[in-house]
Structure formats: C-alpha cells, structure tokens
Amino acid sequence: MKRSIKVAISLPSDILSEVDKLAKQRGESRSAIVKDALIHILIEEVNKETETKAKLLYKEISGEDRSLTEKFQPVIKETLPPYGITKKE
C-alpha cells in the first residue's frame, strides 16, 4: 500500500456539504471521496492526452494503412491505460 500524505485544501461550504453527503451514502471518508474525484480527473486528462496523440499520429498515416487504423481507433483508451494511476489502493 502506498503511503498517504496529508494535505489541507479549502472548499466552499456547499461543495463540502455535498462531499460529506456522498461520503455518508457510500460509507466512506471525506478523503476517499476527494481522492476518487482527483483520480477521475487525472484519468480523464491522461485519456485526453492519449486521444490527442493518437489523432496526430492518425493524420500521418496514409492510404491503405488508414482503414486498418480506423478499425482500432475506438480501443485507444482501453489499450493505453493511465499507468501509475489506480482506482483503489
């Protein structure tokens, strides 16, 4: 298990209330909810970067190779996961 480091953040009271409600519904801590939200954002960013890079590479592919690439483009996110970012630890 990775070592956790405490950090202090400031949140508007309405957001904190929603975090607390969600934590109670899930039976989790505030920290777990915030951690999951941050992981989600990081994964989204990695996926966007991966998709952008794939589209740039795709533009460089010509003719006959392009049709093969089109068939595999939908699996970009599945085959290039955000290494180093895990959902639960």
Secondary structure, DSSP 4 states (H G I P E B T S, - for coil): -PPP--------HHHHHHHHHHHHHHT--HHHHHHHHHHHHHHHHHHHHHHHHHHHHHHH--HHHHHHHHHHGGGHHHHS--TT--S--
